[in-house]
Amino acid sequence: MKILIIYAHPEPQSMNGALLSIAMETLTAVGHEVKISDLYAMQFNPVSDRSNFTTVNDPLFFKQQQEEAYASQTEGFANFIEQEQQKVEWCDLMIWQFPLWWFSVPAILKGWVDRVFAMGRFYKNGHIYENGIFQGKKALLSLTTGGPEANYISERYGDLDVILHSLQRGILEFTGFSVLRPHVIYGTEKQSAAELTLRIEEWKNRLLNVFEEDPIAVGNYQG
């Protein structure tokens, strides 16, 4: 199978870096094809503007969705955007590996979505959710948190399912992906080296059977 990992952490020696490394090692060892978009190493610019495109539909007023739709019809995406779009189209499973920063993804990852998930290419009228362009593909969020699991309750930080809902429902399911249960490692800074080694082993074991997993019903969330 074909796996794309979108990696968003600036420190290769971090826990996120370790999870990326073990994912690459584990998945390739059992015969899967793996591609990586290491956003910090790529120095990916998260700012979305006219530089997304080589074409111009309306030179007087910039409306991103309008330009995206036009570029989708005219092969008008900038080369670095086109390369990322082709990776998403290529994969059977897309994994996002990131730390939870301010209850969301790092800005570089959100900017990647803003620039790559283009109207006309990744979604369009009549082609969202159950009719989404990426029907048949799966997606998985793998993330670390600074806070302990006990804090992710409605009375404290908020339920993690609620925090991740806009990502899983509003981006991934919106474009047709089936979403797998998120893989969360809580309170990484408070865990011992031995505990973190165990967490890495748990991630490895999950990946060995990841294509046997059923998706979760994100769309059933009633917040």
ABEGO torsion letter per residue (X at the ends): XBBBBBBBBABAABAAAAAAAAAAAAAAAAGBBBBBBBAAAAGBBABBBAAABABBABAABBBAAAAAAAAAAAGABBAAAAAAAAAAAABABBBBBBBBBGGBBBAAAAAAAAAABBBGAABBBGBBEAABAABGBBBBBBBBBABBAAABBAABAEBAAAAAAAAAAAAAAAAGBBBBBBBBBBGAAABBAAAAAAAAAAAAAAAAAAAABBBBBAAABBX
